[in-house]
């Protein structure tokens, strides 16, 4: 293992998880491990001779890319040379990258967007890439103008951070011609494009390890793209009915999956074809075989067929546009209805003064389903009465949060995805945190402060929920 010296402390926290006695080298500074840069200093700079090189093919593994780890530890996904080339060449084409372009990349380099697409697609066409080690909303536009960038790559929450940040003199002085990314939510899109005068936003949907991808070339706010009818045979993608409680697609009497009608949310799946002439439809899987099997759906529409499970709930409208609804596991059932955490979050952040919201379901003893809870970050004090009225107007009863938790900031992964695992574990127990919690009291028609005695009464079933 070769580790940058500044990342050695992080490595040490994972050292006991290593399954082999790996030789560890560091790069850049002295420490407890030998330095690789010094060790190779005396090696020849000549290219390896033909007999010294390992014979590689386009099918061989190029690298691992790790999943975000929003609900647990990240999983390593296999990326072969074909998939690497597919991403870099494909995005160079859809962004129409030119040698004169300069990409601003403030995303983690271990993520597909930051480390493969933003860099690879630009360098492939002779452009240059400006790498910012850590994203800063305050310095974003200053960097873009100072380095005369024409492109940048985003993850949805990055756009929200920029939109919620104070006005910068450089936010409209840039020469950005296009920004590309995924996760730009419909409640942020119009304000983001208008305020920063972005000529073109290219939103897409894809899974690093999967075979499902769509592009929103038309710039339709909120959509993640569509697959034209003349391309559907090359990229077979379906949305199938999904049982949120069982976290499995619904099967009919014959045992086959059922495709969703227009505008009904279901799991997006892509057909796996182990055909050498159609490598885009392959599924390379993960380093651990058991994890790979979890993502394969078999006997879907006919005996013997295999489809890749995206783990995402999407819907498709009558025009064929796909819309992201939620991650499976984030959507939960309450009062017999499916609740989309992303849709609830959009409703909450539409209230003035609320900067961020992380929505999740929590269990209540002796009650079916999971009750909605939202961790909020606000610019100041929240008018809970006005917030309740705001939610009543925008959400059905079953989707309105039963519990609120006020925080100074939300925990996110390195790719700005909100972490829920600790919040779900702590539930609505006020003794588990110093943060203020509130309960939506249906009798008082108001959010009331949640303390230990009130929680005990809710758990005992003495309070209507």
Secondary structure, DSSP 8 states (H G I E B T S, - for coil): -EEEGGGHHHHHHHGGG-SS----EEESS-SSSEEHHHHTTTS--S---GGGS----TTSEEEEEE---SSSS--EEEEEHHHHHHHHHHHHHHTT--TT-EEEE-S-TTSIIIIIIHHHHHHHTT-EEEE-SS--TTTHHHHHHHTT-SEEEEEHHHHHHHHTS---TTTTS----EEEEE---HHHHHHHHHHHT-S-EEEEEE-TTSS-EEEETT--TT--EE--GGGTTTS-EEEE-EETTTTEE-B-TTS-B-B--TT--EEEEEE----TT-GGG----BSSHHHHHHTEEESSSSTT-EEEEEEEEEEE-TT-EEEEEEETTT-EEETTEEE-HHHHHHHHHTSTTEEEEEEEEE--TT-SS-EEEEEEEESS---HHHHHHHHHHHS-GGGS-SEEEE-SS--B-TTS-B--HHHHHHTT-GGG-SS-EEEEETTTTEEEE--HHHHHHHHTT-S--
